[in-house]
Amino acid sequence: MPRPGQLHLNAFLMSVGHHEASWRLPESDPYADLDVEHFKNLARIAERGKLDSLFLADGPVLWDQVGRRPSGVLEPTVLLTALAGATEHIGLIATASTTYNEPYNLARRFASLDIVSGGRAGWNIVTTAGLDAARNFNLDALPAHKERYERAAEFVDVSLKLWDSWDDEAIVADKERGVWGDDGKIYPPAHRGRYYSVAGALNVPRSAQGHPVLVQAGSSENGRNFAARYAEAVFTAHQTLSDAQEFYDDLKRRAAEHGRDPDHVKILPGIVPIIGTTSSQARDLEAELNNLIRPEYAIRQLAELLGVPESELDLDSQLPAHLPEEEQIEGAKSRRTLVVNLGRRERLTVRELIARLGGGRGHLTFAGTAVQVADQIEHWYESGAADGFNIMPPVLPSGLAAFVDQVVPILQERGRFRTEYTGRTLREHYGLPRPENRNTVPADPAARRTVVLHP
């Protein structure tokens, strides 16, 4: 029987497109990465398509060489605050690092975005790979992969305590008695742990959706364990249906082992849809973009990901026979393994591998007609490989408009996607419950709503 239900679709926004050469097309504005009006236009296009959310990646470091592609990145919670005012329904997910932030400041920033947007905020939790970022924060070495995830777990625990430090009924606003709030309904975390010590309550009340939706994007062993414990949506990258199915089944099982409802963990792989009126036209656009890549820039990033010197990579040869194993990598473990497996499986030269990565950095790239893109998305959903997708247009705004105006109507006609928003918060878009405040959960189990409580 066909799998019931509807898909979840997010718009992953990046400058003028996910393909690294998109800025070189005649239609592209090479200054758009710093133009708020550009992002407002994208947000309105995505909301026109009734998409679940907008997603912004981020990192506390200047990415790549500035010669390669537009490299200005506005701080995402600031940008999403502006986009909140330009939209009414669509969710707003920002990336922020647990390695290079403090819980109180970050919890406050996301709580503020959640309130400003009426309950539409989400936090994509990352631990941040890369030595360059570490060196921006008084460190001479990248913290070990396992340590970064241990730190992230305590960071999220503290953030949850901070978001629960106000009861939903803490604000009294009684003018006659002169009582604004009930001090008995404020719950300071008084947290003292291995990495953090946080005494006082947050200075922002609890939001309409309880706290921002928690999103995670790591697929390593540590990443999967972390996602199973905390994540309500998981952004992931897969090149094959079988790999996506294995990840999907594994993560749902791990979530259940943590006492969570697996349906409350939405798994959303990335897809780069290159859409044409014919298959041939779509492939021509893909080839045009790939021909604009400058491999001398891309090879540096590939060498860093693989953990080898640039001198060991020959553009016209396959990957070296001997590469560091995943356990030797302290950076992006799962992405490194995906890239190596892709190169080995398809016997790609380094030049060909760079072209395959140019559009989505390891995410699935699919060139075809709108019907073929819709078929691919529905096939993965039907096959138990995804609850939806993170849409990564290769060129913006045209690629997002093509998806919204051509692919979304097909999915709507098939009953696979909403035709109107039925809720106001991001939790409602995802079909997630509003979490109870851990400080006020009823003692009587029968009185409790369905909740996900974190240890």
C-alpha positions, 0 to 999 in steps of 0.5 A: 500500500502507498505510504499515507501522509504528506511531505515536509519541504524546506527551502535551504537558502544560500546566496544566489544558489547552491551551485558554487558557480551560480553567481557567474550566470548572467541572471545572478547578482554577485552582491545578493548575499548581503541584500536583505531584499533578495532574501525577502523575495526568496522568503515570499516565493517559498511562502507562496509555495506553502513550504514548511520553513526557510533554512540558513546555514552558518559558521563562525569563519570565512568560508573558502577563498573569497575568489571562489564564490560570494562569501558574505554571510549575514548572521542568520538569526538577525536575517531571519528576524527581518524575514519574519516581518516579511512573511506570516507563516513560513518557519525560520531555521537558523544554524548556530554552533554549540562549540563557539557560543554560550547557552544563555546568549544563544537561548535568548537569541532563539527565544527572541526570534521565536517570539518575534516570529509568533512561534516560527523559529528553529535551531539547527544545532551544529558542533562546527568542524574545521580548524579555521573556526577554532582559531577564531576562538582562542584555540590552536586545535580543533576540539575532538569530534567526541568532545564537541558532541559531549559539549553539545549535549550539555549545551542543549540541556542547559538551553532547554532548562533556560527555555523552561525557566518561565512558566506559561502563566508567569506573566500576571499583568495585574494592574490593580494589584500592581503585580506584573509577574509571579516570581513563584513561576520562575525556575532558575536552572542552577546548572553546574556541569562539566562545560557550563555553569548557568545560575539564573533564569532566562530574561525572555518568557516562554514562546508560543511553541514552548521552545524553538524546534530542534534541528540537527545535521550530523550523520556520524555515529556521534551525530546519530546518537545526538539526533536520536536524543534531541532532534525534532528534524534532521537534515542529512545528505545521501547519494543513494536510496539504500543509504537514505533508507538505512539512515532513516530506519536507524535513526527512527529506531534510536529515537524509539530507544530513547523513549521518543515517538519516531514520528516526531523526528522528521528526516529531511535529506537535501536535494538540488533540483535542476529543473528544465522543460525537458530532461535535455534542457535540465542536463544542459543547465547542469553542464553549463554550471559545472563548466563554470567551476574553477577546480583550483579553488574547489580542490583545496576544500576537497583536500581539507575534507579528505584530510590529505595535502592538495598535492596528493590530488590529481585532477585527472586521476581517481582518489588516492588509494590510501586515504585517512579512515573516518575514525582518523577525521576530527572534522566532518566525518559523515560528509567525508565518508559520503564523498569518498564512497561516491568517488570510489563507487562511480570511479570518478576522477577528482575533476569529475568529483568536484563537478558532482559536489559543485551543486550540493556539496554531497547532497543529491543532485537531480536534473530533470523535468518538474514531473521527474523531480516530483517523482523522485521526491515521492519515490524516496518518501514512498520507499521509507527514505525521507519524511520530506526534503531540504530543497537546495535550488542551484540558482536563486531566485529562479531555481526556487521559483521553478520548484514552487511554481512547477513541482509543488503543484504536482505534489499538491495534486497528488495529495502529497503536500499542503495547499494551505497552511493550517497552523501558525507555528513551525511545530504545527507545520511539522506536526510536532507537539508543543513540549510541556515545561519540565518544571510544571508537568502534571503529576498524574500521567493521565493529565499529561499531553503527548510530550518529548522530554529530554533528560 
